[in-house]
Amino acid sequence: MRIGLDVMGGDHAPDVVIEGAVSSLSNLSEGDQLVLIGNKNIILEKLAQLSVEPSLFEIVNAQQVIEMGEHPAKAYSQKKNSSIAIGYGLLKSGLIDGFCSAGNTGAMLVGASYSVNVITGVLRPALITKAPSVTGRFSVLLDVGLNPDCKPEVLVQYGRLGSIYARYVLGVENPTVSLLNIGAEENKGTNAIKSAYELMKKDIHLNFRGNIEGNDLFHDKMTDVIVCDGFVGNVVLKEAEAFYKIYRLKNYQDPFFEHLNYENIGGTPVIGINANIIIGHGNSSNKAIKSMILQTKSVVEADLANRIKEEI
């Protein structure tokens, strides 16, 4: 397995990204190769500071950087030698099996559309994350930020995409699916949600269990897959991060809250495209970079993109 890492992406790149890459080595398997994409001189200098042998990695030189504040489409099209553009080139050519970056999120999404493309039959790709339960299991939540306004048929397909992820990444044989809504009743919610409910109820590919309310999140009442549009999902994701910050400020000690720490999650997979891509938090620490790399490894191992092609 070959995992590409954008060394130049993120608020604290490249130093923190390289430190995270070094930290991840002990968790990679014998046949795994980490490909560092970025300014080669900077990478070699940092590895020397860390007393790490460069031969432990493959280094691909990239002279340009897409900065966090740049316009995604414009920067991606103009900076052909950026670490993100070169990473996608390697991915499209099959020279790496997965690509991860904590850099410009918009540029990462533009790159996915321009290079590896959406899987045929997928209406809209989505950002997906795992939601922990106090009982110890995990559910899948999507979309968490890619499409803020979704048509009913897109929400239905999110149920299928989430089910595929739950089966092959989380190991759930027949995942249950629900819609995140303001009430459990069938007639609650926006027009799009109510229409999606009717469609999901009739979809033989879904183990649909109806609506789920926000106060059931992170409890044992959660279904295996929870569907929402990107607006609602992103609010939930950021609120979970806020709870973790409060937990740390109060000096509470409980392992459950560590599952809400973005550093342990690493990043969010883009699901529904022809490749394995993970987008990390722009403010990623070296611990978060390590988690992002390992999450990329798990998605590649699940062969998620090909599983979706087969089922969609």
C-alpha positions as CSV (number, residue, x, y, z in Angstrom):
1,M,0.0,0.0,0.0
2,R,1.3,3.4,-0.9
3,I,-0.2,6.5,0.9
4,G,0.4,10.0,-0.4
5,L,0.8,12.8,2.1
6,D,0.6,16.5,1.3
7,V,3.5,17.8,3.3
8,M,2.8,21.4,2.5
9,G,-0.9,21.5,3.5
10,G,-2.1,22.8,6.8
11,D,-1.7,25.7,9.2
12,H,1.5,24.3,10.7
13,A,3.0,22.7,7.6
14,P,5.5,21.5,6.8
15,D,7.2,20.8,10.1
16,V,4.2,19.4,12.0
17,V,3.1,17.3,8.9
18,I,6.6,15.7,8.7
19,E,6.6,15.0,12.4
20,G,3.2,13.3,12.1
21,A,4.5,11.2,9.2
22,V,7.5,10.1,11.3
23,S,5.2,9.2,14.2
24,S,3.0,7.1,11.9
25,L,5.8,4.8,10.8
26,S,5.5,2.5,13.8
27,N,1.8,1.9,13.0
28,L,2.3,1.0,9.3
29,S,2.7,-2.5,8.0
30,E,5.8,-3.9,6.4
31,G,4.4,-3.5,2.9
32,D,3.2,0.1,3.4
33,Q,5.0,3.0,1.9
34,L,4.4,6.6,2.9
35,V,5.0,9.1,0.0
36,L,5.9,12.6,1.1
37,I,4.8,15.2,-1.5
38,G,6.3,18.7,-1.1
39,N,9.5,20.7,-1.3
40,K,12.2,18.1,-1.2
41,N,14.9,20.3,0.3
42,I,12.6,21.3,3.2
43,I,11.6,17.7,3.8
44,L,15.2,16.5,3.8
45,E,16.2,19.3,6.1
46,K,13.4,18.5,8.6
47,L,14.2,14.7,8.5
48,A,17.8,15.5,9.3
49,Q,16.7,17.6,12.3
50,L,14.7,14.7,13.5
51,S,17.6,12.3,12.9
52,V,15.3,10.2,10.6
53,E,16.6,8.3,7.6
54,P,15.0,9.7,4.4
55,S,15.0,6.2,2.8
56,L,12.1,5.3,5.1
57,F,9.9,7.4,2.8
58,E,9.5,8.1,-0.8
59,I,9.8,11.8,-1.5
60,V,8.1,13.5,-4.5
61,N,9.2,17.1,-5.1
62,A,6.6,19.8,-5.4
63,Q,7.7,23.4,-5.7
64,Q,4.4,25.1,-5.3
65,V,1.9,25.4,-2.4
66,I,-1.8,26.1,-2.5
67,E,-2.2,28.4,0.5
68,M,-5.2,28.0,2.9
69,G,-6.7,31.3,1.9
70,E,-6.4,30.9,-1.9
71,H,-9.4,30.5,-4.2
72,P,-9.6,26.7,-4.6
73,A,-10.4,26.3,-8.4
74,K,-8.2,29.1,-9.5
75,A,-5.2,28.0,-7.4
76,Y,-5.6,24.3,-8.4
77,S,-5.7,25.2,-12.1
78,Q,-2.8,27.6,-12.0
79,K,-0.5,25.8,-9.7
80,K,0.2,22.6,-11.6
81,N,3.3,21.9,-9.5
82,S,1.6,22.3,-6.1
83,S,1.7,19.4,-3.6
84,I,-2.1,18.9,-4.0
85,A,-2.0,18.9,-7.8
86,I,0.9,16.5,-7.9
87,G,-0.7,14.3,-5.3
88,Y,-3.8,14.0,-7.4
89,G,-1.7,13.2,-10.4
90,L,-0.1,10.3,-8.6
91,L,-3.5,9.1,-7.4
92,K,-5.0,9.2,-10.9
93,S,-2.0,7.4,-12.4
94,G,-2.3,4.6,-9.7
95,L,1.1,5.4,-8.2
96,I,-0.4,5.9,-4.8
97,D,-3.5,4.1,-3.3
98,G,-4.7,6.9,-1.1
99,F,-4.0,10.6,-0.7
100,C,-4.5,12.8,2.4
101,S,-4.0,16.5,3.2
102,A,-4.7,19.0,5.9
103,G,-4.4,21.8,3.3
104,N,-6.9,23.9,1.4
105,T,-10.2,21.9,1.7
106,G,-11.7,23.5,-1.4
107,A,-8.6,22.7,-3.5
108,M,-8.8,19.1,-2.3
109,L,-12.4,18.9,-3.4
110,V,-11.7,20.6,-6.7
111,G,-8.8,18.2,-7.3
112,A,-11.1,15.3,-6.7
113,S,-13.6,16.6,-9.3
114,Y,-10.9,17.5,-11.9
115,S,-8.8,14.3,-11.7
116,V,-10.3,11.2,-10.3
117,N,-13.9,12.2,-10.8
118,V,-17.2,11.1,-9.1
119,I,-18.1,7.4,-9.4
120,T,-20.6,6.8,-12.2
121,G,-24.1,6.7,-10.7
122,V,-23.2,8.7,-7.6
123,L,-25.4,11.9,-7.5
124,R,-23.2,13.8,-5.1
125,P,-20.1,12.8,-3.1
126,A,-20.1,13.4,0.6
127,L,-17.8,14.0,3.6
128,I,-18.3,11.2,6.1
129,T,-17.3,10.8,9.8
130,K,-17.7,8.4,12.6
131,A,-19.9,9.3,15.6
132,P,-19.1,7.5,18.9
133,S,-21.7,6.1,21.2
134,V,-21.3,6.0,25.0
135,T,-21.7,2.2,24.7
136,G,-18.5,1.9,22.7
137,R,-19.7,1.4,19.2
138,F,-19.5,3.8,16.2
139,S,-22.0,5.1,13.8
140,V,-21.5,6.8,10.4
141,L,-22.7,10.4,9.9
142,L,-22.9,12.0,6.4
143,D,-22.8,14.5,4.9
144,V,-20.7,16.7,7.3
145,G,-20.0,19.6,5.1
146,L,-19.7,19.0,1.3
147,N,-23.3,19.7,0.2
148,P,-25.2,22.1,2.5
149,D,-28.5,21.7,0.6
150,C,-29.5,18.3,-0.7
151,K,-32.3,17.0,-2.8
152,P,-34.3,14.0,-1.4
153,E,-32.8,11.5,-3.8
154,V,-29.3,12.6,-2.8
155,L,-30.1,11.9,0.9
156,V,-31.5,8.5,-0.1
157,Q,-28.2,7.7,-1.8
158,Y,-26.3,8.9,1.2
159,G,-28.0,6.2,3.1
160,R,-26.6,3.6,0.7
161,L,-23.1,5.2,0.6
162,G,-23.1,5.2,4.4
163,S,-24.2,1.6,4.6
164,I,-21.3,0.6,2.3
165,Y,-18.9,2.4,4.5
166,A,-20.4,0.8,7.7
167,R,-20.1,-2.6,6.2
168,Y,-16.6,-2.5,4.9
169,V,-14.9,-0.1,7.2
170,L,-16.8,-0.7,10.5
171,G,-17.6,-4.3,9.8
172,V,-21.4,-4.0,10.4
173,E,-23.2,-6.7,8.4
174,N,-26.6,-5.1,7.8
175,P,-26.3,-1.5,8.9
176,T,-29.4,0.3,10.1
177,V,-30.1,3.8,8.6
178,S,-32.0,6.8,9.9
179,L,-32.6,10.5,8.9
180,L,-31.4,13.2,11.3
181,N,-34.6,15.3,12.0
182,I,-36.3,17.6,14.4
183,G,-38.7,14.9,15.5
184,A,-39.2,11.1,15.2
185,E,-42.6,11.5,13.5
186,E,-42.8,10.8,9.8
187,N,-44.3,14.2,9.0
188,K,-41.6,16.2,10.7
189,G,-38.9,18.2,8.9
190,T,-38.3,20.2,5.7
191,N,-39.9,19.2,2.5
192,A,-36.7,17.6,1.3
193,I,-36.4,15.5,4.5
194,K,-40.1,14.4,4.4
195,S,-39.7,13.4,0.7
196,A,-36.5,11.5,1.5
197,Y,-38.2,9.7,4.3
198,E,-40.9,8.4,1.9
199,L,-38.2,7.3,-0.6
200,M,-36.0,5.6,2.0
201,K,-38.9,3.7,3.4
202,K,-39.5,2.1,0.0
203,D,-35.8,1.5,-0.8
204,I,-35.1,-2.3,-0.6
205,H,-31.3,-1.6,-0.4
206,L,-31.7,0.3,3.0
207,N,-32.4,-1.1,6.4
208,F,-34.3,2.1,7.2
209,R,-35.4,2.8,10.8
210,G,-37.0,6.2,10.4
211,N,-36.0,9.5,11.9
212,I,-33.5,10.2,14.7
213,E,-33.4,13.3,16.8
214,G,-30.3,15.3,17.9
215,N,-30.7,14.3,21.5
216,D,-30.3,10.6,20.5
217,L,-26.8,11.2,19.0
218,F,-23.9,9.6,20.9
219,H,-26.3,7.2,22.7
220,D,-27.2,3.6,22.1
221,K,-30.3,4.7,20.1
222,M,-28.1,5.7,17.2
223,T,-28.5,3.7,14.0
224,D,-25.4,2.5,12.2
225,V,-25.8,5.2,9.5
226,I,-27.2,8.7,10.2
227,V,-28.1,10.8,7.1
228,C,-28.3,14.6,6.9
229,D,-27.4,17.4,4.5
230,G,-23.9,19.0,4.8
231,F,-25.3,22.1,6.6
232,V,-26.7,20.1,9.5
233,G,-23.9,17.6,9.5
234,N,-21.2,20.2,9.8
235,V,-23.0,21.9,12.7
236,V,-23.1,18.5,14.5
237,L,-19.4,17.9,13.8
238,K,-18.3,21.3,15.1
239,E,-20.6,21.0,18.1
240,A,-18.9,17.7,19.0
241,E,-15.5,19.5,18.8
242,A,-16.9,22.2,21.1
243,F,-18.0,19.6,23.7
244,Y,-14.5,18.2,23.7
245,K,-13.0,21.6,24.3
246,I,-15.4,22.1,27.3
247,Y,-14.4,18.7,28.6
248,R,-10.7,19.7,28.5
249,L,-11.3,23.1,30.1
250,K,-13.2,21.4,33.0
251,N,-10.4,18.8,33.4
252,Y,-12.8,15.9,33.1
253,Q,-11.4,12.4,32.6
254,D,-13.5,10.1,30.5
255,P,-12.2,8.0,27.5
256,F,-15.5,8.6,25.6
257,F,-14.7,12.3,25.0
258,E,-11.4,11.4,23.4
259,H,-13.5,10.1,20.5
260,L,-14.7,13.7,19.9
261,N,-11.1,14.9,19.7
262,Y,-10.3,15.7,16.0
263,E,-6.7,14.8,16.7
264,N,-7.8,11.2,17.2
265,I,-10.1,11.2,14.2
266,G,-7.5,12.7,11.8
267,G,-9.8,13.7,8.9
268,T,-12.9,13.0,6.9
269,P,-13.0,10.7,4.0
270,V,-14.6,11.9,0.7
271,I,-17.0,9.1,-0.3
272,G,-18.4,8.6,-3.7
273,I,-15.3,9.4,-5.9
274,N,-13.0,7.1,-7.8
275,A,-10.2,7.1,-5.2
276,N,-9.4,7.1,-1.5
277,I,-9.1,10.7,-0.2
278,I,-8.9,12.0,3.3
279,I,-9.2,15.7,4.2
280,G,-7.7,16.7,7.5
281,H,-8.3,19.6,9.8
282,G,-6.4,22.7,8.8
283,N,-5.2,23.2,12.3
284,S,-3.8,19.6,12.6
285,S,-1.1,18.8,15.1
286,N,1.4,16.1,14.5
287,K,-0.9,13.7,16.4
288,A,-3.8,14.6,14.0
289,I,-1.6,14.1,11.0
290,K,-0.7,10.6,12.2
291,S,-4.4,9.8,12.7
292,M,-5.1,11.1,9.2
293,I,-2.5,8.8,7.7
294,L,-3.8,5.8,9.6
295,Q,-7.4,6.6,8.6
296,T,-6.3,6.7,5.0
297,K,-4.7,3.3,5.5
298,S,-8.0,1.8,6.8
299,V,-10.0,3.2,3.9
300,V,-7.6,1.8,1.4
301,E,-7.6,-1.6,3.1
302,A,-11.4,-1.6,2.9
303,D,-11.1,-0.9,-0.9
304,L,-14.0,1.6,-0.4
305,A,-14.0,3.2,-3.8
306,N,-14.3,-0.1,-5.6
307,R,-16.9,-1.4,-3.2
308,I,-19.1,1.6,-4.1
309,K,-18.5,1.1,-7.8
310,E,-19.7,-2.5,-7.5
311,E,-22.9,-1.6,-5.5
312,I,-23.9,1.7,-7.1
